[in-house]
């Protein structure tokens, strides 16, 4: 029921944006198109190139849609999921991040202020494969020797989202902006975990490792369904 009311409120906000009249200065409503990137690669983020399509109803209101493509990256030691396992001897961490989509109404009260946004986000399935070297390591209450690998995945998901951002006007038509919208009302889902090791883990030890991974995963805000955008758009 609570999610239903939230979704209804967001649909109302989107409808309000669609019906928003031009400003007193006779703003000329415009379509805008642009390119988007999901994160900053130099910060070990996923590149996620994508497309932006929006409509500016006024200086205050706009409606934006963004679709970002699937991406592949190798995080290795920068992987927070690998660190959260508590296992030493990481050899590699490779990740496939699913496509991302955002549909949001944006409101900017004055020209110099950040904008607020509300709408819906969708994230495709994320899969990360981690390999650990051959060594003795404790898992649960037992000690195991040999290589170990983990495949951790999060299923695709959809939810109402809220966020904010900032737009830098580079002229009357060109705009650079960055923003984030996250499904704050949707709980972080438990990841699926598959474990392969030289010596099969005892059931209680495997359950303890999986629970540790899931606890750490749920505690990381970044694992919430979200869309981050860093983009350049042009008003037609």
C-alpha positions as CSV (number, residue, x, y, z in Angstrom):
1,X,0.0,0.0,0.0
2,X,2.8,2.4,0.9
3,X,4.6,1.8,-2.3
4,X,1.4,2.3,-4.2
5,X,0.9,5.7,-2.6
6,X,4.5,6.7,-3.4
7,X,4.1,5.6,-7.1
8,X,0.8,7.6,-7.3
9,X,2.5,10.7,-5.9
10,X,5.3,10.4,-8.4
11,X,2.9,10.0,-11.3
12,X,1.2,13.1,-10.0
13,X,4.4,15.0,-10.0
14,X,5.2,13.9,-13.6
15,X,1.8,15.0,-14.7
16,X,2.3,18.4,-13.0
17,X,5.5,18.8,-15.0
18,X,3.7,18.0,-18.2
19,X,1.0,20.6,-17.5
20,X,3.5,23.2,-16.3
21,X,2.9,26.4,-18.4
22,X,5.7,28.7,-19.7
23,X,7.1,31.2,-17.2
24,X,6.2,34.9,-17.1
25,X,9.2,35.7,-19.3
26,X,7.5,33.7,-22.1
27,X,10.0,30.8,-21.9
28,X,10.1,28.9,-25.2
29,X,9.6,25.1,-24.3
30,X,12.3,23.0,-25.9
31,X,13.3,19.4,-26.5
32,X,16.8,18.5,-25.4
33,X,19.1,15.7,-26.4
34,X,22.4,14.7,-25.0
35,X,25.1,12.2,-23.9
36,X,25.4,10.7,-20.5
37,X,28.0,8.8,-18.5
38,X,27.2,6.7,-15.5
39,X,30.3,7.3,-13.4
40,X,33.8,8.7,-13.6
41,X,36.1,5.9,-14.9
42,X,39.2,7.3,-13.3
43,X,37.6,6.8,-9.9
44,X,37.1,3.0,-10.7
45,X,33.6,3.6,-11.7
46,X,31.5,2.1,-14.4
47,X,31.6,4.1,-17.7
48,X,28.0,3.4,-18.7
49,X,27.7,5.6,-21.8
50,X,24.1,6.6,-22.5
51,X,21.6,8.9,-24.1
52,X,19.5,11.7,-22.6
53,X,16.2,12.9,-24.0
54,X,14.2,15.6,-22.2
55,X,11.7,18.4,-22.5
56,X,12.1,21.8,-20.8
57,X,8.6,23.2,-20.0
58,X,10.0,26.3,-18.2
59,X,13.1,27.5,-16.5
60,X,11.9,25.6,-13.4
61,X,10.4,22.3,-14.7
62,X,11.7,19.7,-17.1
63,X,11.1,16.0,-17.8
64,X,14.1,13.8,-18.5
65,X,14.6,10.3,-19.7
66,X,18.0,8.6,-19.6
67,X,19.1,5.1,-20.9
68,X,22.7,3.9,-20.0
69,X,24.2,0.9,-21.6
70,X,25.7,-2.2,-20.0
71,X,29.3,-1.9,-19.0
72,X,32.2,-4.2,-18.2
73,X,35.1,-3.4,-15.9
74,X,37.8,-4.9,-13.8
75,X,37.9,-3.4,-10.3
76,X,40.4,-5.7,-8.6
77,X,41.6,-4.2,-5.3
78,X,39.2,-1.3,-5.6
79,X,36.2,-3.7,-5.4
80,X,34.2,-3.0,-2.2
81,X,32.3,-6.2,-2.7
82,X,35.6,-8.2,-2.7
83,X,36.8,-6.4,0.5
84,X,33.5,-7.1,2.2
85,X,34.0,-10.9,1.9
86,X,36.8,-10.7,4.5
87,X,38.8,-13.1,2.4
88,X,42.5,-12.4,1.7
89,X,44.5,-13.0,-1.5
90,X,42.3,-11.4,-4.1
91,X,43.6,-12.1,-7.6
92,X,41.0,-10.3,-9.7
93,X,37.5,-8.9,-9.6
94,X,35.6,-8.5,-12.9
95,X,32.1,-7.0,-13.1
96,X,29.3,-6.7,-15.6
97,X,27.0,-3.8,-14.7
98,X,23.6,-3.9,-16.2
99,X,21.9,-1.2,-18.2
100,X,20.3,1.7,-16.3
101,X,17.2,3.8,-17.0
102,X,15.7,6.9,-15.5
103,X,12.5,8.8,-16.1
104,X,12.2,11.9,-13.8
105,X,10.6,15.2,-13.4
106,X,13.1,17.9,-12.3
107,X,12.4,21.1,-10.5
108,X,14.9,24.0,-10.1
109,X,13.4,26.8,-8.0
110,X,15.9,29.4,-9.2
111,X,18.6,29.5,-11.9
112,X,21.6,29.1,-9.5
113,X,20.0,26.4,-7.3
114,X,20.4,22.6,-7.5
115,X,17.4,20.8,-9.0
116,X,15.3,18.2,-7.2
117,X,14.1,15.2,-9.2
118,X,11.6,12.5,-8.7
119,X,10.6,9.6,-10.9
120,X,11.5,6.0,-11.5
121,X,14.7,4.1,-12.0
122,X,15.4,0.6,-13.4
123,X,18.7,-1.3,-13.1
124,X,19.7,-4.4,-15.1
125,X,21.4,-7.4,-13.5
126,X,24.9,-6.8,-12.0
127,X,27.3,-9.7,-11.9
128,X,30.8,-9.6,-10.2
129,X,33.3,-12.5,-10.4
130,X,36.0,-12.6,-7.7
131,X,39.0,-15.0,-7.7
132,X,41.2,-15.6,-4.6
133,X,44.6,-17.2,-4.5
134,X,45.6,-20.6,-3.0
135,X,46.2,-20.2,0.7
136,X,44.9,-21.3,4.0
137,X,42.0,-19.1,5.1
138,X,39.3,-19.4,7.7
139,X,35.7,-19.6,6.5
140,X,33.2,-19.8,9.3
141,X,34.6,-22.1,11.9
142,X,36.9,-24.1,9.6
143,X,40.2,-23.6,7.8
144,X,40.4,-24.3,4.0
145,X,43.4,-24.5,1.7
146,X,43.4,-23.7,-2.0
147,X,41.9,-21.3,-4.5
148,X,38.4,-19.9,-4.1
149,X,36.1,-18.0,-6.4
150,X,32.8,-16.1,-5.8
151,X,30.2,-15.1,-8.3
152,X,27.9,-12.4,-6.8
153,X,24.9,-11.1,-8.7
154,X,22.0,-8.7,-8.0
155,X,18.8,-9.2,-10.0
156,X,17.3,-6.5,-12.1
157,X,15.0,-4.1,-10.3
158,X,12.6,-1.1,-10.6
159,X,11.3,1.4,-8.2
160,X,10.2,5.0,-7.5
161,X,13.2,7.3,-7.0
162,X,14.2,10.7,-5.6
163,X,17.4,12.7,-6.0
164,X,19.0,15.9,-6.8
165,X,21.6,17.4,-9.1
166,X,23.1,20.5,-10.5
167,X,23.0,22.0,-14.0
168,X,25.7,24.3,-15.4
169,X,24.4,26.5,-18.2
170,X,27.1,26.9,-20.9
171,X,24.9,29.2,-23.0
172,X,21.3,29.6,-24.0
173,X,21.0,26.0,-25.3
174,X,24.0,24.0,-24.0
175,X,23.9,22.5,-20.5
176,X,26.3,20.3,-18.4
177,X,24.7,18.6,-15.5
178,X,25.3,15.9,-13.0
179,X,22.7,14.2,-10.7
180,X,21.6,11.1,-8.9
181,X,18.3,9.5,-8.3
182,X,17.9,6.4,-6.1
183,X,15.1,4.1,-5.1
184,X,15.1,5.2,-1.5
185,X,11.8,3.5,-0.7
186,X,12.9,0.1,-2.1
187,X,15.0,-2.2,0.2
188,X,18.4,-3.3,-1.1
189,X,17.9,-6.8,-2.3
190,X,20.0,-9.7,-1.2
191,X,22.6,-10.7,-3.8
192,X,22.9,-14.2,-5.1
193,X,26.2,-15.8,-4.2
194,X,27.8,-18.9,-5.8
195,X,31.0,-20.2,-4.2
196,X,33.6,-22.5,-5.9
197,X,36.6,-23.8,-3.9
198,X,39.3,-26.4,-4.2
199,X,37.8,-28.1,-1.2
200,X,34.0,-27.9,-0.9
201,X,32.9,-25.7,2.0
202,X,30.9,-27.3,4.8
203,X,27.2,-26.1,4.8
204,X,27.5,-24.0,8.0
205,X,30.7,-22.4,6.9
206,X,29.2,-21.6,3.5
207,X,26.1,-20.1,5.1
208,X,28.3,-18.0,7.4
209,X,30.2,-16.6,4.4
210,X,27.1,-15.9,2.4
211,X,25.5,-14.1,5.3
212,X,28.5,-12.0,5.9
213,X,28.5,-11.0,2.2
214,X,24.8,-10.1,2.2
215,X,25.0,-8.1,5.5
216,X,27.8,-6.0,4.0
217,X,26.0,-5.6,0.7
218,X,22.8,-4.4,2.3
219,X,24.8,-1.8,4.3
220,X,26.3,-0.2,1.2
221,X,24.1,2.7,-0.2
222,X,25.7,2.2,-3.6
223,X,24.0,-1.1,-4.0
224,X,20.5,0.5,-3.9
225,X,18.9,0.7,-7.3
226,X,20.0,4.1,-8.7
227,X,21.0,6.1,-11.7
228,X,23.9,8.5,-11.7
229,X,24.3,10.9,-14.6
230,X,27.1,13.1,-15.8
231,X,26.0,14.5,-19.1
232,X,26.0,17.2,-21.7
233,X,22.7,18.2,-23.4
234,X,21.6,20.6,-26.1
235,X,18.2,22.3,-26.3
236,X,16.8,22.1,-29.9
